[in-house]
């Protein structure tokens, strides 16, 4: 099987090693990986900030960047969720409708792809820390994912998985410009989420959504909180030599 790797703009600009690790992880799962360097933003931020026309322009480019009828594997749940749930609004009753339908049927968030498509959950990873997993809003409400990441993390050598008291409450990133326009509310929500993880004994908070990752990691660093935020791909490839 050959897949196309969808690297979100935030990963491309701020966490490129996560993308490199994703290639290693997918190859370990037995698939070949193609990467189109021309790919850019899926249009999520523009759409949720009210710039629908600009979002549609980006979405049309996204369709051109992923023209093959094969799986597209994304590393950020909110981007994949946006494509699956919002592209139908952008392309309803347009000439791009069939292209959109093809893409939506082929795109997967990476934990979904590993568990439900290729049925592989063990990668010989070693991560000897106590960790909590962040259920992002997009994973839960747009993609219906909850157990997939936990199944993968339970197979990581040395990792102790603890649960948050309120796992389904938003971390404060929101969508679009929420974290910027409502900074006080957003920061309070991040503080609550991180301190809940710390109270559970977690040394790391693991996520599959790079927007949540950046929001929480930045807040934790700024406040000097004793916890790290890490993408699940980086955990699943930890300890490899």
C-alpha positions as CSV (number, residue, x, y, z in Angstrom):
1,X,0.0,0.0,0.0
2,X,1.2,3.5,-0.8
3,X,-0.1,6.6,1.1
4,X,0.2,10.3,0.7
5,X,1.4,12.1,3.8
6,X,-0.5,15.3,4.7
7,X,1.7,17.5,6.8
8,X,-0.2,20.4,8.3
9,X,1.2,23.9,8.0
10,X,2.0,24.1,11.7
11,X,4.0,20.9,11.6
12,X,5.8,22.0,8.5
13,X,6.8,25.3,10.1
14,X,7.3,24.4,13.7
15,X,7.6,20.6,14.2
16,X,9.3,19.2,11.0
17,X,10.9,16.3,12.9
18,X,7.4,15.1,13.7
19,X,6.7,14.8,10.0
20,X,10.0,12.9,9.5
21,X,9.1,10.6,12.4
22,X,5.7,10.0,10.8
23,X,7.4,8.7,7.6
24,X,9.4,6.3,9.7
25,X,6.3,5.2,11.6
26,X,4.3,4.6,8.5
27,X,7.1,2.6,6.9
28,X,7.3,0.5,10.0
29,X,3.6,-0.2,9.6
30,X,4.4,-1.7,6.2
31,X,3.3,1.1,3.8
32,X,5.2,3.2,1.3
33,X,5.0,7.0,1.8
34,X,4.7,9.7,-0.8
35,X,5.1,13.4,0.1
36,X,4.1,16.3,-2.1
37,X,6.2,19.3,-1.2
38,X,3.8,21.6,-2.9
39,X,1.1,21.0,-0.3
40,X,0.1,23.9,1.9
41,X,-2.7,24.8,4.4
42,X,-6.1,23.0,4.2
43,X,-8.0,26.2,4.8
44,X,-9.1,25.5,8.4
45,X,-7.9,28.7,10.0
46,X,-9.3,30.9,7.3
47,X,-12.6,29.2,7.4
48,X,-13.1,29.4,11.1
49,X,-12.0,33.0,11.1
50,X,-14.7,34.0,8.7
51,X,-12.7,34.1,5.5
52,X,-14.7,31.5,3.5
53,X,-13.6,32.5,0.0
54,X,-9.9,32.4,1.0
55,X,-10.5,29.0,2.6
56,X,-12.1,27.7,-0.5
57,X,-9.1,28.8,-2.6
58,X,-6.8,26.8,-0.2
59,X,-9.2,23.9,-0.3
60,X,-9.2,23.8,-4.1
61,X,-5.4,23.8,-4.0
62,X,-5.5,20.9,-1.5
63,X,-7.6,18.9,-3.9
64,X,-5.0,19.5,-6.6
65,X,-2.2,18.5,-4.2
66,X,-3.8,15.2,-3.4
67,X,-5.2,13.9,-6.7
68,X,-4.4,10.2,-6.3
69,X,-7.1,7.7,-5.3
70,X,-5.1,6.3,-2.4
71,X,-5.1,6.9,1.4
72,X,-4.0,10.4,2.7
73,X,-2.7,10.2,6.2
74,X,-2.8,13.4,8.3
75,X,-0.9,14.2,11.5
76,X,-3.4,16.8,13.0
77,X,-6.9,15.7,13.9
78,X,-8.4,19.2,13.6
79,X,-7.1,19.5,10.0
80,X,-8.4,16.1,9.0
81,X,-11.7,16.8,10.8
82,X,-12.1,20.1,9.0
83,X,-11.6,18.4,5.6
84,X,-14.1,15.7,6.5
85,X,-16.8,17.9,7.9
86,X,-16.4,21.3,6.2
87,X,-15.3,20.6,2.7
88,X,-18.8,19.5,1.9
89,X,-19.9,23.1,2.6
90,X,-17.2,24.6,0.4
91,X,-17.8,22.2,-2.5
92,X,-21.5,21.6,-2.3
93,X,-23.1,21.7,-5.8
94,X,-19.9,22.7,-7.5
95,X,-17.7,21.1,-10.2
96,X,-15.3,20.0,-7.4
97,X,-18.0,17.9,-5.6
98,X,-16.7,14.5,-6.9
99,X,-13.1,15.3,-6.2
100,X,-14.1,16.3,-2.6
101,X,-16.0,13.1,-2.2
102,X,-13.0,11.0,-3.3
103,X,-10.7,12.8,-0.9
104,X,-13.0,12.6,2.1
105,X,-13.3,8.9,1.6
106,X,-9.6,8.5,1.5
107,X,-8.3,10.8,4.3
108,X,-7.3,9.4,7.7
109,X,-5.9,10.8,11.0
110,X,-2.8,8.8,11.7
111,X,-4.0,6.8,14.8
112,X,-7.2,6.0,12.9
113,X,-5.1,4.8,9.9
114,X,-2.8,2.6,12.1
115,X,-5.5,0.9,14.1
116,X,-8.5,0.7,11.7
117,X,-6.8,0.6,8.3
118,X,-3.6,-1.4,8.6
119,X,-4.4,-2.9,12.0
120,X,-1.0,-2.4,13.6
121,X,-0.5,-1.1,17.2
122,X,3.0,-2.2,18.3
123,X,6.2,-0.4,17.1
124,X,8.8,-1.3,19.7
125,X,8.8,2.2,21.0
126,X,10.3,3.0,24.4
127,X,9.1,5.9,26.5
128,X,9.6,5.4,30.2
129,X,7.3,8.1,31.5
130,X,3.9,8.6,33.1
131,X,1.7,10.2,30.5
132,X,-1.8,11.5,29.9
133,X,-3.5,11.6,26.6
134,X,-5.4,14.7,25.4
135,X,-8.7,13.9,23.6
136,X,-8.9,16.8,21.2
137,X,-12.3,18.2,20.3
138,X,-11.8,17.3,16.7
139,X,-10.8,13.7,17.4
140,X,-13.9,13.2,19.6
141,X,-16.6,15.2,17.8
142,X,-15.5,15.3,14.1
143,X,-13.7,12.0,13.7
144,X,-15.2,9.8,16.5
145,X,-11.8,8.7,17.7
146,X,-11.1,7.9,21.4
147,X,-9.6,4.4,21.9
148,X,-7.3,4.3,18.9
149,X,-4.5,6.4,20.5
150,X,-4.8,4.7,23.8
151,X,-4.5,1.3,22.2
152,X,-1.2,2.5,20.6
153,X,0.1,4.0,23.8
154,X,-0.6,1.0,25.9
155,X,1.9,-0.9,23.7
156,X,4.7,1.5,24.2
157,X,7.4,0.0,26.4
158,X,7.8,1.7,29.8
159,X,4.9,4.2,29.3
160,X,2.4,4.5,32.1
161,X,-0.9,5.9,30.9
162,X,-3.0,7.9,33.3
163,X,-6.4,9.4,32.6
164,X,-7.6,13.0,33.1
165,X,-10.6,13.7,35.3
166,X,-12.4,15.6,32.5
167,X,-10.9,14.3,29.3
168,X,-13.6,15.7,27.0
169,X,-13.3,19.3,27.9
170,X,-11.6,21.6,25.4
171,X,-8.0,22.7,26.1
172,X,-8.8,26.3,25.0
173,X,-7.3,26.3,21.5
174,X,-10.7,26.4,19.9
175,X,-10.9,27.0,16.2
176,X,-9.7,29.9,14.1
177,X,-8.7,32.8,16.1
178,X,-10.4,31.9,19.4
179,X,-7.1,31.6,21.3
180,X,-6.1,35.1,20.1
181,X,-9.4,36.9,20.3
182,X,-10.3,35.4,23.7
183,X,-6.9,35.1,25.3
184,X,-8.0,35.1,28.9
185,X,-10.6,32.4,28.5
186,X,-8.2,30.3,26.3
187,X,-5.4,30.6,28.8
188,X,-7.6,29.7,31.7
189,X,-8.7,26.5,29.8
190,X,-5.1,25.6,29.0
191,X,-4.1,26.1,32.6
192,X,-7.0,23.9,33.8
193,X,-6.1,21.1,31.3
194,X,-2.4,21.1,32.1
195,X,-2.8,21.2,35.9
196,X,-5.3,18.4,35.7
197,X,-2.6,16.3,33.9
198,X,0.0,17.3,36.5
199,X,-2.4,16.3,39.3
200,X,-2.8,12.9,37.6
201,X,1.0,12.5,37.9
202,X,1.7,13.0,34.2
203,X,5.2,14.0,33.1
204,X,4.0,14.3,29.5
205,X,0.7,15.2,27.8
206,X,0.3,13.5,24.5
207,X,-1.8,14.8,21.6
208,X,-2.6,14.0,18.0
209,X,-3.6,17.6,17.2
210,X,-0.9,20.0,16.5
211,X,-3.0,23.1,17.2
212,X,-3.7,21.9,20.7
213,X,-0.1,20.8,21.0
214,X,1.3,24.3,20.2
215,X,-1.3,26.0,22.4
216,X,-0.6,23.9,25.4
217,X,3.2,23.6,25.0
218,X,3.5,27.4,24.7
219,X,1.4,28.0,27.8
220,X,3.3,25.3,29.8
221,X,6.7,26.8,28.9
222,X,5.6,30.4,29.6
223,X,4.2,29.4,33.0
224,X,7.1,27.1,33.9
225,X,4.8,24.1,34.5
226,X,6.5,20.8,35.2
227,X,5.0,19.0,32.1
228,X,6.0,18.5,28.5
229,X,3.6,18.3,25.5
230,X,4.4,15.8,22.8
231,X,2.8,14.5,19.6
232,X,1.9,10.8,19.6
233,X,4.0,10.2,16.5
234,X,7.1,11.2,18.4
235,X,6.2,8.9,21.3
236,X,5.6,5.9,18.9
237,X,9.0,6.4,17.4
238,X,10.8,7.1,20.6
239,X,13.7,4.8,21.5
240,X,14.4,3.9,17.9
241,X,18.0,3.8,16.8
